[in-house]
Amino acid sequence: MMRLTLCLFVLWIGVTVGTVVDLQKRIIGGQTCGPHERHYHVRLRLVDAKGNSDMCGGSLISDQWILTAAHCKETMYADIGVHPGPTQQVQKTTQTEIFKDQGNKEHDIMLLKLPTPINIQPVRLPDCQKRPKIDDTVQIAGHGGKTRAKDKSDTLQCADLKVVECDRLEKILAKGYSHYYEEKRYQHWFCGQNKTVVTCPGDSGGGVVFNNMIYGVHSFTGEPNFAVSSAPVGFMDVCAYIKWIHDTTGI
């Protein structure tokens, strides 16, 4: 991820229209999210002095906590309430927590805390006795291009993917991106794919929702260099980290 400077860590609540360049994964082949969907979606971005920006997504899981991907930790601005809008307020975050295992290795899952409660309905944490199974449909969302020719979308895009076995994604990474695979193999993730939906720069960190609960965090694809591809997608498994989430947030 490109490192950018001269930034402040603040929270911008309720901006619908994107004004920055997407450098993380985006959704192509999705559709505009419904007006009553994804109010908890957070757009995370880091803006430098020239106005350039990295972008990720995230999800409000309480009135003060955001769940996202740890590789979005360079992101400094968070737009909350991006769908359907409008702008509500600006805040600074007060706390960043990244999961580390017993070997002190970071996993690609992160919590951000807000200084004051937000009046937006959060997404529900998962019922881990009813995880999505192979061939179940999950939903992802992000601000990105609607077509390959458009680099961003003014509206939050939603798309459905089927849960698939991870063997194909593992083979792609092990063969072509062995160093990247070594960083991922010890973490807990599951996989999804829709051959008509493309993820590329804009959606990392966004919530993976099943039965109106968040079961995953959008983490990586079979194209780690963020080329436009319909390769399988890796989602951090929220249930595998649920004790850490509860212990950290108190929710």
PASEBA-1860 file (N, C-alpha, C; in nm, 3 decimals):
! residues 251
1> MMRLTLCL> 0.085/-0.120/0.000/0.000/0.000/0.000/0.088/0.125/0.000 ~ 0.055/0.220/-0.083/0.133/0.344/-0.092/0.128/0.418/0.041 ~ 0.244/0.464/0.084/0.249/0.542/0.208/0.234/0.689/0.175 ~ 0.144/0.757/0.242/0.120/0.898/0.219/0.143/0.974/0.348 ~ 0.173/1.105/0.337/0.213/1.182/0.455/0.126/1.304/0.473 ~ 0.156/1.380/0.579/0.087/1.505/0.611/-0.062/1.482/0.630 ~ -0.097/1.388/0.717/-0.238/1.352/0.735/-0.276/1.359/0.883 ~ -0.404/1.373/0.909/-0.460/1.369/1.043/-0.556/1.252/1.051
9> FVLWIGVT> -0.563/1.187/1.169/-0.653/1.074/1.189/-0.785/1.129/1.241 ~ -0.884/1.145/1.153/-1.012/1.200/1.192/-1.124/1.116/1.135 ~ -1.245/1.145/1.178/-1.363/1.076/1.133/-1.455/1.173/1.063 ~ -1.488/1.146/0.937/-1.578/1.231/0.860/-1.705/1.152/0.837 ~ -1.815/1.197/0.894/-1.935/1.116/0.898/-2.035/1.160/0.792 ~ -2.076/1.066/0.706/-2.190/1.087/0.618/-2.163/1.142/0.481 ~ -2.042/1.134/0.425/-2.017/1.185/0.292/-2.048/1.078/0.189 ~ -2.135/1.107/0.093/-2.177/1.010/-0.006/-2.091/1.013/-0.130
17> VGTVVDLQ> -2.053/1.130/-0.179/-1.983/1.141/-0.306/-1.833/1.127/-0.286 ~ -1.767/1.032/-0.360/-1.624/1.014/-0.349/-1.551/1.124/-0.424 ~ -1.447/1.180/-0.362/-1.371/1.287/-0.426/-1.223/1.253/-0.436 ~ -1.188/1.126/-0.408/-1.048/1.088/-0.408/-1.029/0.965/-0.495 ~ -0.903/0.939/-0.531/-0.871/0.828/-0.619/-0.864/0.698/-0.540 ~ -0.934/0.594/-0.585/-0.932/0.465/-0.519/-0.801/0.392/-0.551 ~ -0.730/0.349/-0.447/-0.608/0.273/-0.468/-0.617/0.134/-0.406 ~ -0.728/0.101/-0.344/-0.749/-0.033/-0.293/-0.855/-0.104/-0.377
25> KRIIGGQT> -0.902/-0.221/-0.333/-0.995/-0.298/-0.415/-1.129/-0.228/-0.434 ~ -1.186/-0.233/-0.557/-1.318/-0.179/-0.584/-1.405/-0.286/-0.648 ~ -1.535/-0.264/-0.649/-1.629/-0.362/-0.701/-1.674/-0.322/-0.840 ~ -1.660/-0.413/-0.937/-1.713/-0.396/-1.071/-1.810/-0.510/-1.094 ~ -1.929/-0.480/-1.145/-2.029/-0.583/-1.169/-2.132/-0.592/-1.059 ~ -2.125/-0.500/-0.962/-2.226/-0.496/-0.857/-2.338/-0.402/-0.894 ~ -2.413/-0.357/-0.793/-2.521/-0.263/-0.814/-2.525/-0.168/-0.695 ~ -2.589/-0.053/-0.714/-2.600/0.042/-0.604/-2.675/-0.022/-0.488
33> CGPHERHY> -2.619/-0.010/-0.368/-2.685/-0.067/-0.250/-2.820/0.001/-0.230 ~ -2.917/-0.075/-0.178/-3.049/-0.021/-0.151/-3.044/0.089/-0.046 ~ -3.144/0.177/-0.042/-3.142/0.292/0.050/-3.144/0.252/0.197 ~ -3.188/0.130/0.227/-3.195/0.086/0.367/-3.083/-0.013/0.401 ~ -2.989/-0.032/0.310/-2.877/-0.123/0.332/-2.752/-0.047/0.375 ~ -2.667/-0.114/0.451/-2.530/-0.072/0.472/-2.511/0.068/0.528 ~ -2.602/0.114/0.613/-2.581/0.244/0.677/-2.457/0.241/0.766 ~ -2.416/0.123/0.808/-2.300/0.106/0.896/-2.168/0.107/0.818
41> HVRLRLVD> -2.175/0.114/0.685/-2.051/0.109/0.606/-1.968/0.235/0.627 ~ -1.837/0.217/0.642/-1.743/0.327/0.664/-1.644/0.331/0.549 ~ -1.620/0.448/0.495/-1.517/0.465/0.392/-1.393/0.525/0.458 ~ -1.283/0.452/0.456/-1.158/0.495/0.517/-1.064/0.545/0.408 ~ -0.999/0.657/0.434/-0.907/0.710/0.333/-0.797/0.792/0.399 ~ -0.682/0.796/0.332/-0.568/0.876/0.374/-0.538/0.975/0.262 ~ -0.537/1.103/0.294/-0.517/1.207/0.194/-0.385/1.279/0.221 ~ -0.301/1.290/0.118/-0.176/1.363/0.135/-0.193/1.509/0.092
49> AKGNSDMC> -0.084/1.584/0.094/-0.091/1.727/0.065/-0.137/1.755/-0.078 ~ -0.121/1.658/-0.169/-0.162/1.675/-0.308/-0.304/1.626/-0.334 ~ -0.367/1.575/-0.230/-0.503/1.526/-0.245/-0.513/1.382/-0.290 ~ -0.398/1.311/-0.302/-0.401/1.169/-0.337/-0.445/1.087/-0.217 ~ -0.502/0.969/-0.242/-0.557/0.895/-0.130/-0.556/0.745/-0.153 ~ -0.526/0.670/-0.048/-0.559/0.529/-0.039/-0.702/0.518/0.011 ~ -0.767/0.407/-0.018/-0.905/0.392/0.028/-0.932/0.249/0.072 ~ -1.009/0.236/0.179/-1.056/0.108/0.230/-1.200/0.124/0.275
57> GGSLISDQ> -1.261/0.013/0.313/-1.392/0.016/0.374/-1.384/-0.031/0.518 ~ -1.494/-0.024/0.588/-1.504/-0.071/0.726/-1.649/-0.079/0.765 ~ -1.676/-0.132/0.885/-1.813/-0.148/0.932/-1.825/-0.107/1.078 ~ -1.926/-0.028/1.109/-1.958/0.001/1.249/-2.018/-0.123/1.312 ~ -1.954/-0.174/1.419/-2.009/-0.290/1.489/-2.069/-0.249/1.624 ~ -2.054/-0.122/1.659/-2.122/-0.064/1.776/-2.128/0.085/1.751 ~ -2.175/0.161/1.850/-2.181/0.306/1.830/-2.045/0.373/1.840 ~ -1.939/0.295/1.875/-1.806/0.355/1.887/-1.694/0.275/1.823
65> WILTAAHC> -1.722/0.158/1.766/-1.616/0.073/1.712/-1.638/0.041/1.565 ~ -1.528/0.049/1.488/-1.525/0.013/1.347/-1.440/-0.112/1.330 ~ -1.489/-0.209/1.251/-1.413/-0.329/1.217/-1.365/-0.317/1.072 ~ -1.235/-0.338/1.050/-1.180/-0.325/0.915/-1.058/-0.416/0.903 ~ -0.985/-0.402/0.792/-0.864/-0.481/0.769/-0.742/-0.407/0.822 ~ -0.647/-0.483/0.878/-0.529/-0.420/0.937/-0.440/-0.354/0.833 ~ -0.442/-0.402/0.708/-0.356/-0.337/0.608/-0.409/-0.199/0.570 ~ -0.525/-0.163/0.624/-0.578/-0.027/0.607/-0.528/0.068/0.715
73> KETMYADI> -0.431/0.026/0.795/-0.388/0.107/0.910/-0.322/0.237/0.868 ~ -0.276/0.247/0.741/-0.222/0.374/0.694/-0.332/0.474/0.662 ~ -0.456/0.425/0.654/-0.568/0.512/0.623/-0.597/0.604/0.740 ~ -0.617/0.734/0.716/-0.631/0.831/0.823/-0.768/0.896/0.835 ~ -0.841/0.908/0.728/-0.974/0.967/0.733/-1.079/0.857/0.723 ~ -1.188/0.872/0.797/-1.298/0.776/0.789/-1.428/0.850/0.765 ~ -1.494/0.818/0.653/-1.624/0.875/0.620/-1.731/0.778/0.668 ~ -1.809/0.817/0.767/-1.910/0.729/0.826/-2.048/0.778/0.785
81> GVHPGPTQ> -2.135/0.684/0.755/-2.267/0.720/0.706/-2.265/0.753/0.559 ~ -2.173/0.692/0.484/-2.158/0.724/0.342/-2.280/0.682/0.260 ~ -2.356/0.590/0.312/-2.476/0.546/0.242/-2.594/0.547/0.338 ~ -2.699/0.622/0.310/-2.716/0.707/0.191/-2.668/0.851/0.210 ~ -2.608/0.890/0.324/-2.566/1.028/0.349/-2.673/1.099/0.431 ~ -2.662/1.230/0.458/-2.557/1.324/0.420/-2.452/1.339/0.530 ~ -2.363/1.437/0.516/-2.259/1.462/0.616/-2.321/1.494/0.752 ~ -2.261/1.437/0.860/-2.314/1.461/0.994/-2.214/1.531/1.085
89> QVQKTTQT> -2.093/1.479/1.097/-1.996/1.539/1.188/-1.856/1.488/1.161 ~ -1.756/1.550/1.225/-1.616/1.511/1.213/-1.562/1.479/1.351 ~ -1.487/1.367/1.362/-1.427/1.329/1.490/-1.287/1.274/1.466 ~ -1.206/1.275/1.571/-1.079/1.204/1.570/-1.099/1.067/1.636 ~ -1.032/0.966/1.581/-1.034/0.836/1.648/-0.940/0.840/1.767 ~ -0.965/0.751/1.864/-0.886/0.753/1.986/-0.806/0.626/2.009 ~ -0.834/0.520/1.931/-0.771/0.392/1.961/-0.769/0.305/1.837 ~ -0.655/0.238/1.813/-0.641/0.141/1.704/-0.592/0.010/1.762
97> EIFKDQGN> -0.662/-0.099/1.731/-0.624/-0.231/1.783/-0.613/-0.329/1.666 ~ -0.495/-0.393/1.652/-0.473/-0.494/1.550/-0.449/-0.628/1.619 ~ -0.514/-0.733/1.571/-0.498/-0.864/1.632/-0.356/-0.916/1.611 ~ -0.295/-0.966/1.719/-0.166/-1.033/1.712/-0.179/-1.170/1.777 ~ -0.119/-1.272/1.714/-0.128/-1.407/1.768/-0.018/-1.428/1.873 ~ -0.007/-1.551/1.921/0.090/-1.580/2.028/0.234/-1.562/1.982 ~ 0.255/-1.569/1.852/0.388/-1.544/1.797/0.413/-1.399/1.765 ~ 0.322/-1.313/1.810/0.329/-1.168/1.788/0.316/-1.129/1.641
105> KEHDIMLL> 0.257/-1.217/1.560/0.232/-1.186/1.420/0.098/-1.115/1.406 ~ 0.098/-1.007/1.329/-0.027/-0.936/1.304/-0.113/-1.011/1.204 ~ -0.244/-1.014/1.230/-0.340/-1.067/1.134/-0.413/-0.949/1.071 ~ -0.472/-0.973/0.954/-0.529/-0.862/0.877/-0.670/-0.826/0.924 ~ -0.680/-0.792/1.051/-0.809/-0.751/1.108/-0.782/-0.644/1.214 ~ -0.862/-0.540/1.216/-0.832/-0.423/1.300/-0.961/-0.360/1.351 ~ -0.952/-0.303/1.470/-1.061/-0.228/1.531/-1.018/-0.083/1.550 ~ -1.107/0.010/1.517/-1.086/0.153/1.540/-1.193/0.204/1.634
113> KLPTPINI> -1.153/0.282/1.734/-1.250/0.335/1.830/-1.275/0.484/1.806 ~ -1.401/0.523/1.818/-1.441/0.663/1.807/-1.450/0.724/1.947 ~ -1.423/0.854/1.961/-1.425/0.916/2.094/-1.564/0.932/2.152 ~ -1.665/0.947/2.067/-1.802/0.963/2.114/-1.895/0.873/2.034 ~ -2.007/0.832/2.090/-2.100/0.743/2.020/-2.157/0.806/1.893 ~ -2.184/0.720/1.794/-2.242/0.760/1.667/-2.386/0.709/1.661 ~ -2.476/0.792/1.616/-2.618/0.754/1.609/-2.651/0.690/1.474 ~ -2.584/0.578/1.447/-2.608/0.498/1.327/-2.620/0.352/1.369
121> QPVRLPDC> -2.718/0.282/1.317/-2.738/0.142/1.354/-2.619/0.058/1.307 ~ -2.548/-0.009/1.398/-2.434/-0.091/1.357/-2.479/-0.224/1.298 ~ -2.387/-0.290/1.230/-2.414/-0.425/1.183/-2.403/-0.521/1.301 ~ -2.480/-0.627/1.299/-2.476/-0.726/1.407/-2.354/-0.815/1.393 ~ -2.293/-0.848/1.506/-2.187/-0.947/1.506/-2.246/-1.085/1.476 ~ -2.164/-1.180/1.431/-2.218/-1.306/1.379/-2.268/-1.402/1.485 ~ -2.359/-1.489/1.443/-2.395/-1.609/1.518/-2.302/-1.718/1.467 ~ -2.199/-1.749/1.544/-2.095/-1.838/1.495/-2.136/-1.984/1.491
129> QKRPKIDD> -2.257/-2.014/1.537/-2.313/-2.148/1.521/-2.379/-2.162/1.384 ~ -2.392/-2.051/1.312/-2.461/-2.053/1.182/-2.378/-1.980/1.077 ~ -2.254/-2.021/1.066/-2.164/-1.960/0.967/-2.210/-1.994/0.825 ~ -2.179/-1.906/0.728/-2.210/-1.939/0.589/-2.131/-2.062/0.544 ~ -2.197/-2.148/0.467/-2.138/-2.271/0.417/-2.105/-2.256/0.269 ~ -2.034/-2.354/0.216/-2.002/-2.355/0.073/-2.131/-2.342/-0.008 ~ -2.129/-2.253/-0.106/-2.241/-2.222/-0.196/-2.344/-2.126/-0.135 ~ -2.329/-2.089/-0.008/-2.415/-1.983/0.046/-2.374/-1.850/-0.017
137> TVQIAGHG> -2.468/-1.757/-0.024/-2.444/-1.626/-0.083/-2.416/-1.524/0.026 ~ -2.305/-1.452/0.013/-2.271/-1.343/0.103/-2.265/-1.214/0.022 ~ -2.274/-1.100/0.093/-2.273/-0.970/0.025/-2.150/-0.889/0.066 ~ -2.086/-0.827/-0.032/-1.978/-0.732/-0.006/-2.022/-0.594/-0.055 ~ -1.951/-0.491/-0.014/-1.987/-0.355/-0.056/-1.863/-0.267/-0.059 ~ -1.866/-0.164/-0.144/-1.756/-0.070/-0.150/-1.781/0.043/-0.247 ~ -1.700/0.147/-0.238/-1.705/0.259/-0.332/-1.599/0.234/-0.438 ~ -1.641/0.203/-0.558/-1.548/0.174/-0.666/-1.617/0.187/-0.799
145> GKTRAKDK> -1.548/0.151/-0.906/-1.604/0.166/-1.039/-1.717/0.070/-1.066 ~ -1.819/0.116/-1.138/-1.928/0.031/-1.183/-1.887/-0.047/-1.307 ~ -1.790/0.004/-1.381/-1.738/-0.061/-1.501/-1.587/-0.052/-1.498 ~ -1.521/-0.126/-1.586/-1.376/-0.125/-1.591/-1.321/0.010/-1.636 ~ -1.406/0.092/-1.699/-1.361/0.221/-1.750/-1.375/0.333/-1.648 ~ -1.440/0.308/-1.534/-1.465/0.414/-1.435/-1.388/0.381/-1.309 ~ -1.312/0.477/-1.257/-1.222/0.446/-1.146/-1.287/0.458/-1.010 ~ -1.406/0.513/-1.001/-1.475/0.518/-0.873/-1.624/0.539/-0.897
153> SDTLQCAD> -1.703/0.513/-0.792/-1.847/0.531/-0.799/-1.891/0.635/-0.698 ~ -1.989/0.715/-0.736/-2.044/0.813/-0.643/-2.135/0.747/-0.540 ~ -2.174/0.623/-0.566/-2.266/0.553/-0.476/-2.202/0.424/-0.425 ~ -2.246/0.382/-0.307/-2.196/0.257/-0.250/-2.247/0.141/-0.334 ~ -2.154/0.054/-0.377/-2.188/-0.061/-0.461/-2.193/-0.188/-0.377 ~ -2.297/-0.269/-0.398/-2.311/-0.399/-0.333/-2.299/-0.510/-0.437 ~ -2.251/-0.625/-0.396/-2.241/-0.740/-0.486/-2.252/-0.868/-0.405 ~ -2.310/-0.971/-0.467/-2.323/-1.102/-0.405/-2.213/-1.195/-0.456
161> LKVVECDR> -2.155/-1.272/-0.365/-2.057/-1.375/-0.399/-2.099/-1.505/-0.334 ~ -2.062/-1.617/-0.395/-2.083/-1.748/-0.337/-1.961/-1.785/-0.252 ~ -1.986/-1.846/-0.137/-1.876/-1.900/-0.057/-1.821/-2.022/-0.131 ~ -1.690/-2.025/-0.149/-1.625/-2.134/-0.223/-1.512/-2.192/-0.140 ~ -1.467/-2.311/-0.180/-1.348/-2.369/-0.117/-1.228/-2.278/-0.145 ~ -1.132/-2.278/-0.055/-1.017/-2.188/-0.068/-0.900/-2.250/-0.142 ~ -0.914/-2.376/-0.189/-0.799/-2.443/-0.248/-0.748/-2.372/-0.374 ~ -0.840/-2.320/-0.458/-0.795/-2.251/-0.580/-0.719/-2.123/-0.546
169> LEKILAKG> -0.771/-2.046/-0.451/-0.704/-1.923/-0.411/-0.568/-1.955/-0.351 ~ -0.560/-2.059/-0.270/-0.433/-2.097/-0.209/-0.331/-2.136/-0.316 ~ -0.376/-2.210/-0.418/-0.285/-2.252/-0.525/-0.235/-2.133/-0.605 ~ -0.325/-2.038/-0.634/-0.286/-1.917/-0.708/-0.178/-1.842/-0.632 ~ -0.200/-1.823/-0.501/-0.105/-1.747/-0.421/0.027/-1.822/-0.403 ~ 0.018/-1.953/-0.374/0.138/-2.032/-0.350/0.226/-2.038/-0.475 ~ 0.164/-2.041/-0.593/0.240/-2.052/-0.717/0.298/-1.919/-0.763 ~ 0.219/-1.815/-0.759/0.263/-1.688/-0.816/0.306/-1.582/-0.717
177> YSHYYEEK> 0.264/-1.599/-0.590/0.290/-1.495/-0.490/0.328/-1.562/-0.358 ~ 0.434/-1.643/-0.360/0.467/-1.727/-0.245/0.494/-1.646/-0.119 ~ 0.563/-1.532/-0.132/0.591/-1.450/-0.013/0.461/-1.397/0.046 ~ 0.372/-1.352/-0.041/0.243/-1.301/0.005/0.162/-1.413/0.070 ~ 0.168/-1.533/0.012/0.095/-1.647/0.068/0.146/-1.682/0.207 ~ 0.277/-1.674/0.227/0.333/-1.705/0.359/0.280/-1.609/0.465 ~ 0.250/-1.485/0.426/0.195/-1.388/0.520/0.049/-1.417/0.553 ~ -0.019/-1.490/0.466/-0.162/-1.513/0.483/-0.196/-1.650/0.541
185> RYQHWFCG> -0.112/-1.749/0.518/-0.151/-1.887/0.545/-0.179/-1.915/0.693 ~ -0.115/-1.842/0.785/-0.135/-1.866/0.928/-0.257/-1.791/0.983 ~ -0.322/-1.709/0.900/-0.438/-1.633/0.944/-0.567/-1.712/0.917 ~ -0.678/-1.661/0.968/-0.805/-1.733/0.957/-0.894/-1.663/0.856 ~ -0.924/-1.731/0.744/-1.004/-1.669/0.640/-1.088/-1.773/0.567 ~ -1.191/-1.723/0.500/-1.270/-1.808/0.410/-1.280/-1.735/0.277 ~ -1.339/-1.799/0.177/-1.328/-1.749/0.041/-1.464/-1.732/-0.027 ~ -1.469/-1.640/-0.122/-1.589/-1.617/-0.201/-1.553/-1.583/-0.343
193> QNKTVVTC> -1.649/-1.602/-0.435/-1.624/-1.572/-0.575/-1.755/-1.554/-0.650 ~ -1.753/-1.464/-0.746/-1.860/-1.447/-0.844/-1.789/-1.406/-0.973 ~ -1.794/-1.491/-1.075/-1.715/-1.467/-1.195/-1.762/-1.345/-1.273 ~ -1.878/-1.291/-1.239/-1.926/-1.168/-1.305/-1.897/-1.044/-1.222 ~ -1.836/-1.062/-1.105/-1.803/-0.951/-1.016/-1.652/-0.942/-1.001 ~ -1.598/-0.823/-1.019/-1.454/-0.801/-1.010/-1.424/-0.714/-0.888 ~ -1.325/-0.755/-0.810/-1.274/-0.668/-0.704/-1.135/-0.621/-0.741 ~ -1.111/-0.494/-0.727/-0.982/-0.432/-0.753/-0.976/-0.307/-0.666
201> PGDSGGGV> -0.878/-0.209/-0.682/-0.863/-0.107/-0.581/-0.991/-0.035/-0.532 ~ -1.025/-0.034/-0.372/-1.140/0.042/-0.307/-1.219/-0.025/-0.199 ~ -1.214/-0.165/-0.191/-1.309/-0.233/-0.103/-1.247/-0.306/0.016 ~ -1.114/-0.312/0.026/-1.052/-0.381/0.139/-1.109/-0.330/0.270 ~ -1.132/-0.421/0.363/-1.181/-0.383/0.495/-1.332/-0.379/0.506 ~ -1.402/-0.382/0.394/-1.548/-0.380/0.397/-1.606/-0.507/0.457 ~ -1.726/-0.498/0.510/-1.789/-0.612/0.574/-1.845/-0.713/0.476 ~ -1.833/-0.841/0.512/-1.892/-0.952/0.437/-2.012/-0.999/0.517
209> VFNNMIYG> -2.132/-0.979/0.462/-2.256/-0.994/0.539/-2.335/-1.116/0.493 ~ -2.389/-1.188/0.591/-2.473/-1.306/0.566/-2.584/-1.304/0.670 ~ -2.708/-1.313/0.625/-2.823/-1.306/0.716/-2.817/-1.181/0.805 ~ -2.776/-1.069/0.745/-2.771/-0.939/0.813/-2.672/-0.934/0.929 ~ -2.573/-1.021/0.927/-2.466/-1.021/1.027/-2.332/-1.021/0.955 ~ -2.230/-0.965/1.020/-2.098/-0.956/0.959/-2.016/-1.080/0.994 ~ -1.983/-1.159/0.892/-1.906/-1.281/0.910/-1.763/-1.269/0.857 ~ -1.737/-1.165/0.778/-1.604/-1.152/0.720/-1.563/-1.008/0.700
217> VHSFTGEP> -1.433/-0.990/0.680/-1.374/-0.860/0.645/-1.298/-0.880/0.515 ~ -1.329/-0.801/0.414/-1.266/-0.812/0.282/-1.116/-0.788/0.296 ~ -1.035/-0.889/0.262/-0.891/-0.882/0.290/-0.802/-0.883/0.166 ~ -0.817/-0.983/0.077/-0.724/-0.995/-0.035/-0.787/-1.079/-0.146 ~ -0.723/-1.078/-0.264/-0.770/-1.157/-0.378/-0.656/-1.242/-0.432 ~ -0.687/-1.318/-0.537/-0.583/-1.395/-0.606/-0.492/-1.310/-0.689 ~ -0.513/-1.178/-0.687/-0.426/-1.082/-0.756/-0.376/-0.981/-0.653 ~ -0.275/-1.016/-0.572/-0.228/-0.927/-0.466/-0.180/-0.791/-0.517
225> NFAVSSAP> -0.144/-0.782/-0.646/-0.101/-0.653/-0.701/-0.219/-0.568/-0.744 ~ -0.342/-0.614/-0.709/-0.464/-0.539/-0.733/-0.495/-0.520/-0.881 ~ -0.451/-0.615/-0.967/-0.494/-0.614/-1.106/-0.643/-0.645/-1.110 ~ -0.711/-0.596/-1.215/-0.854/-0.624/-1.229/-0.871/-0.773/-1.253 ~ -0.942/-0.841/-1.166/-0.952/-0.986/-1.173/-1.078/-1.033/-1.102 ~ -1.135/-1.144/-1.154/-1.248/-1.206/-1.087/-1.202/-1.329/-1.010 ~ -1.074/-1.333/-0.972/-1.020/-1.443/-0.893/-1.092/-1.450/-0.759 ~ -1.085/-1.566/-0.691/-1.147/-1.576/-0.559/-1.095/-1.470/-0.463
233> VGFMDVCA> -1.178/-1.436/-0.365/-1.147/-1.332/-0.267/-1.132/-1.395/-0.130 ~ -1.033/-1.351/-0.053/-1.014/-1.398/0.083/-1.075/-1.301/0.183 ~ -1.158/-1.355/0.273/-1.224/-1.276/0.377/-1.172/-1.319/0.513 ~ -1.132/-1.224/0.595/-1.097/-1.258/0.733/-1.221/-1.311/0.803 ~ -1.205/-1.424/0.873/-1.316/-1.494/0.938/-1.344/-1.431/1.074 ~ -1.449/-1.351/1.081/-1.481/-1.278/1.204/-1.502/-1.372/1.322 ~ -1.562/-1.488/1.297/-1.587/-1.582/1.408/-1.457/-1.630/1.471 ~ -1.351/-1.641/1.392/-1.222/-1.686/1.445/-1.161/-1.582/1.538
241> YIKWIHDT> -1.208/-1.458/1.529/-1.153/-1.347/1.609/-1.257/-1.288/1.703 ~ -1.369/-1.358/1.721/-1.481/-1.299/1.794/-1.447/-1.276/1.941 ~ -1.370/-1.365/2.004/-1.333/-1.345/2.144/-1.248/-1.218/2.158 ~ -1.152/-1.200/2.068/-1.070/-1.079/2.069/-1.155/-0.955/2.050 ~ -1.253/-0.961/1.960/-1.342/-0.847/1.936/-1.421/-0.814/2.063 ~ -1.478/-0.917/2.125/-1.554/-0.894/2.249/-1.463/-0.840/2.360 ~ -1.345/-0.900/2.376/-1.255/-0.859/2.483/-1.205/-0.715/2.463 ~ -1.182/-0.678/2.337/-1.128/-0.545/2.307/-1.233/-0.436/2.319
249> TGI> -1.352/-0.465/2.270/-1.457/-0.363/2.262/-1.552/-0.363/2.381 ~ -1.565/-0.478/2.447/-1.662/-0.489/2.555/-1.805/-0.504/2.507 ~ -1.825/-0.530/2.379/-1.962/-0.547/2.327/-1.996/-0.695/2.312
END
